[in-house]
Amino acid sequence: MRNAIPVLTVLVVLVGLWWAAVAPMNIRPALDLAERGGAVIVPEGSVQRREVSVWTLMLKNSSHVSAGYDLKRPRLPTPAQVGQEIWKTTGAMVLKGRTWSKRSLIYHSWITLQSTLWGFLLGTSLGILGAVAITYSRVTSMSLMPWAIISQTIPIVALAPMIIVVANQVGVEGRGVPKAIISAYLCYFPVLVSMVKGLNSPKPAELDLLKTYNASGTQSFWKLRLPASLPYFFTSLKVGVAAALVGTIVGELPTGAISGLGARILIGDQFGTPLAIWSALFLAAILAGLLVTFVDTMQRVTLRKMGFRA
């Protein structure tokens, strides 16, 4: 409960700011609709209102401010509208027996989750292998680490179409593999950096002690370096799994996909349905929260069994 109160406080503040922002964001379309319905608006005409600030429009047309909270296609939907849209595309679909309908966000979340998990597995594996190589080889450390850092300066939105084109050229069919590669690209770097730090965390005295026991390099790795790196490893996994989800969603945008949360965001933008965009964004946030919570649970269980303090 002590940890939940600060989180809930921040949540309440964010929802309050969101609710307050709805009125100025939606006042222009609300006034346009009211004017078409015969209401007297100051100033008259949507063209003239473009030159007037939203605050002035709200002040001069205060009786129409509340209409901005009930638009069918708002520029900024209210939290209640987003919640209703999420229920309509998740819980209501389940009750109707249409859980895996292409209009269900559960179906689209599952499509995105599959590529996320494959990308997360690939990125984590590459990060661990790279960290081991850097730890045990000075040449690899001097050559690989700078390139790993440089790779993160390339914008993912620019890299994603290139990966998709190359995948198509080499005969990789389907959109799942390119999305997994993009996901792995964002995932491997935090794992690599954290594992390098973790594998090098044992003190020289601890390494010297194993040498006095005539332990081999392999034994030192399994008995000392790897256990010492686990707190760093799980921390990197929390960052990596969230980054992998972002990579998958970004990878869905330029592929022309019709399934996945990224595809729902793109379709919502193309057809001018902000509620579809916001509901997909919230489902992505919920999915990320569940993944991070799962990794956190694994961390607590694993470290507790190994004798680490919680």
C-alpha positions as CSV (number, residue, x, y, z in Angstrom):
1,M,0.0,0.0,0.0
2,R,2.9,2.3,0.8
3,N,4.2,1.8,-2.8
4,A,0.7,2.1,-4.4
5,I,-0.2,5.5,-3.0
6,P,2.5,7.5,-4.9
7,V,1.6,5.6,-8.1
8,L,-2.1,6.3,-7.7
9,T,-1.4,10.0,-6.9
10,V,0.5,10.4,-10.1
11,L,-2.2,8.6,-12.0
12,V,-4.9,10.8,-10.5
13,V,-2.9,14.0,-11.5
14,L,-2.4,12.7,-15.0
15,V,-6.0,11.9,-15.5
16,G,-7.0,15.3,-14.1
17,L,-4.6,17.1,-16.6
18,W,-5.9,14.9,-19.4
19,W,-9.5,15.8,-18.5
20,A,-8.7,19.5,-18.3
21,A,-7.0,19.4,-21.7
22,V,-10.0,17.9,-23.5
23,A,-11.9,21.3,-23.5
24,P,-9.3,23.4,-25.3
25,M,-8.4,20.6,-27.7
26,N,-12.0,20.0,-28.7
27,I,-13.5,23.5,-28.6
28,R,-13.1,24.2,-32.3
29,P,-14.9,21.1,-33.6
30,A,-17.5,21.5,-30.9
31,L,-18.2,25.1,-32.0
32,D,-18.3,24.0,-35.6
33,L,-21.0,21.4,-34.8
34,A,-23.0,23.8,-32.7
35,E,-22.9,26.4,-35.5
36,R,-24.2,23.8,-38.0
37,G,-27.0,23.1,-35.6
38,G,-28.1,26.7,-35.7
39,A,-26.4,28.1,-32.5
40,V,-24.9,31.5,-32.4
41,I,-21.2,31.3,-32.1
42,V,-18.7,34.2,-31.5
43,P,-17.0,34.8,-33.9
44,E,-19.1,33.3,-36.7
45,G,-17.5,31.1,-39.3
46,S,-14.8,28.4,-38.7
47,V,-12.3,30.4,-40.8
48,Q,-12.5,33.4,-38.5
49,R,-12.2,31.2,-35.5
50,R,-8.9,29.9,-36.6
51,E,-7.3,33.3,-35.9
52,V,-8.7,33.2,-32.3
53,S,-7.1,31.4,-29.4
54,V,-8.9,28.4,-27.9
55,W,-9.0,30.2,-24.5
56,T,-10.8,33.2,-26.1
57,L,-13.2,30.8,-27.8
58,M,-14.0,29.0,-24.5
59,L,-14.5,32.3,-22.7
60,K,-16.9,33.8,-25.3
61,N,-18.8,30.5,-25.9
62,S,-18.7,29.0,-22.4
63,S,-22.1,27.3,-22.8
64,H,-20.7,25.1,-25.6
65,V,-17.5,24.0,-23.7
66,S,-19.2,20.9,-22.3
67,A,-20.0,19.7,-25.9
68,G,-16.3,19.1,-26.4
69,Y,-16.5,16.2,-23.9
70,D,-19.1,14.3,-25.9
71,L,-17.9,14.4,-29.5
72,K,-18.0,11.2,-31.6
73,R,-14.7,12.0,-33.2
74,P,-12.8,14.2,-30.7
75,R,-9.4,15.4,-31.3
76,L,-8.6,14.4,-27.7
77,P,-11.1,11.8,-26.2
78,T,-11.9,11.8,-22.5
79,P,-10.7,9.0,-20.3
80,A,-14.3,7.7,-20.1
81,Q,-14.5,7.5,-23.9
82,V,-11.2,5.7,-24.2
83,G,-12.4,3.2,-21.5
84,Q,-15.6,2.6,-23.3
85,E,-13.8,2.0,-26.6
86,I,-11.4,-0.4,-24.9
87,W,-14.3,-2.3,-23.3
88,K,-16.2,-2.3,-26.7
89,T,-13.1,-3.9,-28.4
90,T,-12.1,-6.3,-25.6
91,G,-14.6,-7.3,-22.9
92,A,-17.7,-6.9,-25.0
93,M,-16.1,-9.0,-27.8
94,V,-15.4,-11.8,-25.3
95,L,-19.0,-11.7,-24.1
96,K,-20.2,-12.0,-27.7
97,G,-17.8,-14.9,-28.4
98,R,-15.8,-12.8,-30.8
99,T,-12.5,-12.8,-28.9
100,W,-10.4,-13.5,-32.0
101,S,-12.4,-11.3,-34.3
102,K,-10.2,-8.9,-36.3
103,R,-12.1,-6.0,-34.6
104,S,-11.0,-7.3,-31.2
105,L,-8.0,-5.6,-29.6
106,I,-7.3,-8.9,-27.9
107,Y,-6.6,-10.4,-31.3
108,H,-4.4,-7.5,-32.3
109,S,-2.6,-7.6,-29.0
110,W,-1.8,-11.3,-29.5
111,I,-0.4,-10.6,-33.0
112,T,1.9,-7.9,-31.6
113,L,2.8,-10.0,-28.5
114,Q,4.1,-12.9,-30.7
115,S,6.5,-10.8,-32.6
116,T,7.5,-9.0,-29.4
117,L,8.4,-12.3,-27.6
118,W,10.4,-13.6,-30.6
119,G,12.3,-10.3,-30.9
120,F,12.8,-10.2,-27.1
121,L,14.3,-13.7,-27.2
122,L,16.5,-12.9,-30.1
123,G,17.7,-9.5,-28.7
124,T,18.3,-11.0,-25.3
125,S,20.3,-13.9,-26.7
126,L,22.5,-11.5,-28.8
127,G,23.0,-9.2,-25.9
128,I,24.1,-12.0,-23.6
129,L,26.5,-13.5,-26.2
130,G,27.9,-10.1,-27.0
131,A,28.4,-9.4,-23.2
132,V,30.3,-12.6,-22.7
133,A,32.5,-12.0,-25.7
134,I,33.3,-8.4,-24.5
135,T,34.0,-9.6,-21.0
136,Y,36.5,-12.3,-22.0
137,S,38.1,-10.7,-25.1
138,R,39.7,-7.3,-25.0
139,V,39.8,-7.2,-28.8
140,T,36.0,-7.8,-28.9
141,S,35.5,-5.2,-26.2
142,M,37.4,-2.5,-28.2
143,S,35.7,-3.4,-31.5
144,L,32.1,-4.5,-30.7
145,M,31.1,-2.0,-27.9
146,P,31.7,1.2,-30.0
147,W,29.6,-0.2,-32.8
148,A,26.9,-1.3,-30.4
149,I,26.7,2.3,-29.1
150,I,26.8,3.8,-32.6
151,S,23.9,1.5,-33.7
152,Q,21.6,3.1,-31.2
153,T,22.0,6.5,-32.9
154,I,20.1,5.2,-36.0
155,P,16.4,6.2,-35.8
156,I,14.3,3.1,-35.7
157,V,11.7,4.7,-37.9
158,A,14.4,5.0,-40.6
159,L,15.8,1.5,-40.0
160,A,12.5,-0.3,-40.0
161,P,11.7,0.1,-43.8
162,M,15.2,-0.9,-44.7
163,I,14.9,-4.2,-42.7
164,I,11.6,-4.9,-44.3
165,V,13.0,-4.4,-47.8
166,V,16.1,-6.5,-47.1
167,A,13.9,-9.3,-45.6
168,N,11.8,-9.3,-48.8
169,Q,14.8,-9.4,-51.0
170,V,16.3,-12.4,-49.3
171,G,13.0,-14.3,-49.6
172,V,11.8,-13.9,-46.0
173,E,8.0,-14.1,-46.4
174,G,5.5,-12.7,-43.9
175,R,5.7,-9.7,-41.7
176,G,6.5,-11.5,-38.4
177,V,10.3,-11.9,-39.0
178,P,11.0,-8.3,-39.9
179,K,9.0,-7.1,-36.9
180,A,11.0,-9.5,-34.6
181,I,14.3,-8.2,-36.0
182,I,13.2,-4.6,-35.4
183,S,12.1,-5.6,-31.9
184,A,15.4,-7.4,-31.2
185,Y,17.3,-4.3,-32.4
186,L,15.8,-2.2,-29.6
187,C,16.1,-4.9,-27.1
188,Y,19.7,-6.2,-27.3
189,F,21.5,-3.0,-26.4
190,P,20.2,-2.6,-22.8
191,V,20.8,-6.3,-22.2
192,L,24.3,-6.0,-23.6
193,V,25.3,-3.0,-21.5
194,S,23.8,-4.4,-18.3
195,M,25.3,-7.8,-18.7
196,V,28.8,-6.4,-19.4
197,K,28.4,-4.5,-16.1
198,G,27.1,-7.5,-14.3
199,L,29.7,-10.0,-15.5
200,N,32.5,-7.6,-14.5
201,S,30.8,-6.8,-11.1
202,P,32.8,-9.5,-9.1
203,K,35.6,-7.9,-7.1
204,P,39.3,-8.8,-7.9
205,A,39.6,-10.5,-4.6
206,E,36.7,-12.8,-5.4
207,L,38.2,-13.7,-8.8
208,D,41.6,-14.3,-7.1
209,L,39.9,-16.6,-4.6
210,L,38.6,-18.8,-7.3
211,K,42.1,-18.9,-8.9
212,T,43.5,-20.2,-5.6
213,Y,40.9,-23.0,-5.9
214,N,42.3,-23.7,-9.4
215,A,38.9,-22.9,-10.9
216,S,38.8,-22.8,-14.7
217,G,37.4,-19.8,-16.7
218,T,34.2,-21.8,-17.3
219,Q,33.8,-22.6,-13.6
220,S,34.4,-18.9,-12.7
221,F,31.8,-17.9,-15.2
222,W,29.1,-20.3,-13.9
223,K,30.0,-20.0,-10.2
224,L,30.7,-16.3,-9.8
225,R,30.3,-14.1,-12.8
226,L,26.9,-15.3,-14.0
227,P,25.2,-15.3,-10.5
228,A,26.7,-11.9,-9.8
229,S,25.2,-10.5,-13.0
230,L,21.6,-11.7,-12.5
231,P,20.4,-8.5,-10.7
232,Y,21.8,-6.4,-13.6
233,F,20.3,-9.0,-16.1
234,F,16.8,-8.8,-14.8
235,T,16.9,-5.0,-14.7
236,S,17.9,-5.0,-18.3
237,L,15.1,-7.4,-19.2
238,K,12.5,-5.0,-17.8
239,V,13.9,-2.3,-20.1
240,G,14.4,-4.7,-23.0
241,V,10.9,-6.2,-23.0
242,A,9.3,-2.8,-23.1
243,A,11.7,-1.7,-25.9
244,A,10.9,-4.9,-27.8
245,L,7.2,-4.1,-27.7
246,V,7.9,-0.6,-29.0
247,G,10.0,-2.1,-31.8
248,T,7.2,-4.4,-32.8
249,I,4.7,-1.6,-33.0
250,V,7.0,0.6,-35.0
251,G,7.7,-2.4,-37.3
252,E,4.0,-2.8,-38.0
253,L,3.6,0.8,-39.2
254,P,5.5,0.7,-42.5
255,T,4.6,-2.9,-43.5
256,G,1.1,-2.2,-44.4
257,A,0.0,-4.8,-41.9
258,I,-3.7,-5.1,-41.1
259,S,-3.2,-6.9,-37.8
260,G,-1.4,-5.8,-34.6
261,L,-1.6,-2.8,-32.4
262,G,0.6,-0.8,-34.7
263,A,-1.7,-1.5,-37.6
264,R,-4.7,-0.4,-35.5
265,I,-2.9,2.9,-34.7
266,L,-2.1,3.4,-38.4
267,I,-5.6,2.6,-39.6
268,G,-7.1,4.9,-36.9
269,D,-4.9,7.7,-38.2
270,Q,-5.8,7.1,-41.8
271,F,-9.6,7.0,-41.2
272,G,-9.6,9.8,-38.7
273,T,-10.8,7.8,-35.7
274,P,-8.8,9.0,-32.6
275,L,-10.6,6.6,-30.3
276,A,-9.1,3.7,-32.2
277,I,-5.7,5.2,-31.8
278,W,-6.0,5.9,-28.1
279,S,-7.5,2.5,-27.3
280,A,-4.6,0.7,-29.2
281,L,-2.1,2.9,-27.3
282,F,-3.6,2.0,-24.0
283,L,-3.7,-1.7,-24.8
284,A,0.0,-1.4,-25.7
285,A,0.7,0.3,-22.4
286,I,-1.2,-2.4,-20.5
287,L,0.6,-5.1,-22.4
288,A,4.0,-3.5,-21.6
289,G,3.0,-3.3,-17.9
290,L,2.0,-7.0,-17.8
291,L,5.3,-8.0,-19.5
292,V,7.4,-5.9,-17.1
293,T,5.4,-7.3,-14.1
294,F,6.1,-10.8,-15.3
295,V,9.8,-10.2,-15.5
296,D,9.8,-8.5,-12.1
297,T,8.0,-11.6,-10.6
298,M,10.7,-13.8,-12.2
299,Q,13.4,-11.6,-10.7
300,R,12.0,-11.8,-7.2
301,V,11.5,-15.5,-7.3
302,T,14.9,-16.2,-8.8
303,L,16.9,-13.9,-6.6
304,R,15.1,-15.1,-3.5
305,K,16.0,-18.7,-4.2
306,M,19.6,-17.7,-4.8
307,G,19.8,-15.9,-1.4
308,F,19.7,-12.3,-2.6
309,R,17.8,-9.9,-0.4
310,A,14.5,-8.7,-1.8
